[in-house]
Amino acid sequence: EEIVWDIACLNRLSSDNTTPKDQMMSLPKGKTDRRKIMSTVYSLFRGDGATEHDLADAGHTGSQSDEFYSLFYLGLYCESKGERSKAEQYMKAAKNSSYATGYGAADYMTDCARVHCQLRGWM
C-alpha cells in the first residue's frame, strides 16, 4: 500500500496533480498483492488502465472489506487529483460503510478514514 500512498502524495505536491510514471513506485516484477482489490487500486493510481468505475465495481462485487477499501482508495485518488467534492463523498461512504462500522471497526485503515474525514471537516 505504500506505493499508493507515495503516488497520492506526489500527485498532491505536483502543480497539475500528476506524477510521471518514472517517478512512481511499483511492485517488483513478478510480484502481486495477495488482496484481489489492490491490483485494481494499483492500476488506477499508476494509470495502468483501471478507471474509477472499475474500482467502484470491484468494491460492489466483493466483500464488505473490498467495498470499504474501494471507497477509501477512490477518496484518496480523487483528493490527489484535486477533486475534493468526489473525494469527500467517497471517504464519507468508506467511513460509514458496514465494514468500517461493523466487524472491520478494529482495522486501522477504518481509523484512517475516520481521521481523514475529521481533519477535513467531512463529518
Secondary structure, 3 states (H helix, E strand, C coil): CHHHHHHHHHHHHCCCCCCCHHHCCCCCCCCCCCCHHHHHHHHHHHCCCCCHHHHHHHHHCCCHHHHHHHHHHHHHHHHHCCCHHHHHHHHHHHHCCHHHHCCCCCCHHHHHHHHHHHHHCCC
